[in-house]
């Protein structure tokens, strides 16, 4: 679809001392000094204003809307590009649109989206509009012949969509990426490990810190607000707050 070769480069997880790479491990929390020394204005493309980034994102969204690179275009109602601030310091990445997202063209607006909004507003303490939200695929993956059922995106679908997500990340240049669930975490960190062992442990995508956590839909399936994993997600969010230097919301400070 005309994206540059640079936008399709693989991400690399990080482990050990700065400068060393390992394809299957993440950054221990104790080694966040590497990121603390590499954050700030230099991590963004200063020549690109918020307005120009928004313009390019809109153009990219228009390109995605006509994409036919994988079979998902055959069953979609519309593409779901992503939404949020082009100046977002935090970017959430999920796996793919669901039924409601396919109908509305917006990411995370179904029941899982409602829970994600609460995580953002109560946990991070900022309006949803201040972050950026996207998925690794832009069309809804469904079980063949049973389009009411969602499924995880397949490898060829992720590969086809990858340049779009990489370009979104390049344009926004968030200070932190939060991956939601297995597919997003495995793609962004180029790992085969599962979310249970990855969550709460820092990794990186290029030079951007990555915090994996559970997908909101998993929390809903395991009890919603009463899920035993709710505290795990809150612990992960607190690590992000501490890294960013943002205050921990008083009602969540427990």
N, C-alpha and C positions, 0 to 999 in steps of 0.2 A: 504493500500500500504506500510505498514511497518513503518510509521512515529510514533514517540514516542507520548505517551499520553500527555506529556507536551506541545507538539506543537498544540494540539487541544483545549486548554483552551480558554474560552470566554474572550473577551476583556471587560474592564469595563470603562465606561465614568466616569468623575470626576467632582465634583462640590463642592464648599465650601472650607473649609480649608483643607490643606494636611492631608491625612489619612482618609477622609470621602468619601464614594462612593454613587452615585445616578445613577440609571439605565437609566434616561431619560434627564439628563442635562449635560451641558458642562462647561468648565472653563471660567469664566469672564476674559477678558483681564487683568484686574487689579490684577489678582492672578497668573501672570506668574512668580512671584518670586519663586514659588515652583519648576518650571522647571529650572530656572536660577541656583538654588542651587543644581540641580541634573543632570546637563549635563557635558560632558567632557569625557575623556578616560575611566572612570569607567563605562560608559553606554555601552561600547562595550566589546566584549569578547576578551581581549588582547591576549590570547593564540592563537587565530585564526588570522593568517596573511591574508592579502588580497589574496595572492596566494592560501592558503588553503580554504578560503571562496569561491573563484572562482571555485576551484575543486569540492567542495561539491555542489555548485549551478549547475554546469554542470551535475553532477551525478543525481541531483534531476530533472533537465530538461529532461534527458534521461528517467527517471522513468515516468514523466508526459506524455511523447510522446507515451507511451503504455497504458495509463490509459483508463479503460472502466467502471469506477465507476458510470457514469450517462449516460443518453441517448444521450448527445451531441456528444459522440464519433462516433455515427452512421452517422452523417452528416458532420463532420469536414473534411477539406482538410488536415489540420495538426494542432497540438497544438501550442499555442502562450504562451510561458513560461514567458517571460519578458526579459528585457535587460538593461544594464547600468553598472556603476561602482560598484564592490562589496564593495567599501569603500565609497559609496555615503552618503552624509550627509542629502540629501533630497530624499524621495521616493514618487513618484506619484502612486496612485492606482485608476484605473478606474473599469468599470463594466465587460466588456468582449470584445473579438475581433469582428471586423466587417468584411465585405467582403474582403477588401484589406489585412487586417491583417491575415485572414484565408488563403489567397493565398500566402503570403510572410513569415508567421511564426514570424512576428515581431509586437510588440504592437504599437499602435498609429502611423501608417504610412499612413493612408488615409487622407482625408481633415481635420478631427478633429485632427489627429496627426500633420499635418502641423501647425495648430493653436497652439497646445500644445508646439511644438518646439519653436515657436515665443515667447510664454509665458515664457518658460525656458530661452531662450537666451537673450531676450530683458528685461524681467521682473526680473528674478533671476540674470541675467548677467553672466551666465556660459554656457559652451557648453552642449548640450543634453547628451553627453557621461559622464558627471560628476554626473548626477543624476541616479536614478534607476526607471524604469517604469514597472508596472505590472497591472494585472487585477484580480478581485476576482474569475473569472472563466477563464480557459485556452483554452476553445473551443468556437467557435462562436455559440451563441444562435440565432436561426432563427424561424420564424413563420412556423408551420408545413404545408407542401405541398406548401409553397411559400418561398423557400430558399433565394430569393433575398431580403427578408425583415428581418432586425434585430429586436430583442426584448430584453427586460431586462431578466437577468437570473432568473430562478425560484428557490424557496427555497431549493428543494432537490439538485439542481445543485450546488448551493452555498455551501451547507453542504458537498457535496462530494469533492469539490475542496478546502475547507477551510484549511485542513492540509498543502497543498502545499504553499499557501500564507503565512500562519503563519510561516512556516519554512523559506521562503524567508526573511520575516521580522526579524526573529531570527538571521539569518546569517549576514544580512547586518547591522542591528542595526543602522538605520538612526537616526539623531538628530531630524528630523521632518518628519512626514507623511502628505502629502497633498492628501485628498480624492476628487475625481472628480464625482460629481453628487449624486443622491439619493441612488442607490444600494450600492455603495462603502462606502458612509458615514454611512448608516444604519448598514452595516455589521461591519465595523471597530469600530464604537462607540456603537454598540449594542443598537440601538435606533429605534423607529418608527417615529421619527420626520422627516420632509421634509427638503430638502436642503435650501429652502428659509429662514427658521427660523434658520438653523444651520450655514450657511456660515458666515465667519468672526468671529466666536466664537471658542475659543480654547477648545479642548477636549483632551482625551488621550487614547492611546492603550497601556495597561500595563504601562510602565514608559516613553513612547514616546509621545511628544506633537503632536496633530493632528489638522490641519487646513482644514476644509471642504470648498470647493468652487464649482462653477458651472462647469459642464462637457463642454469641448470645443464644442461638438456637439450641446449642447443647445445654446451656443453663436452663432454658425453658423445658427441655425434655427431662431434666433432672430436678425439677421442682421450682423453676422460676426464681422469684425473690427469696424462696426458702431453700434454694439449691445448696447443697453442701460445698459446692465449688465457688459460691459467691465470694467467700473470703479470699479464695485464691486470686480471683480477678481483681478484687480490691487491693490485695498485696502487690499485684503486678502494676496496677495503676499508680499506687503510691511510689513505686520505684521510678516511674516516669515523672511524676510530680517532683520528686527529689532531684532527679537529673536536670529537669528544666528550671528548677529553682522557683517553682510555683507553690503557693500556699496550699496546704491540705485543708479542704473544706471542713469547717468546724463540726458539722453534723456527721461527717464520715471519719472524724479523727478519733478512732477508738481501737 
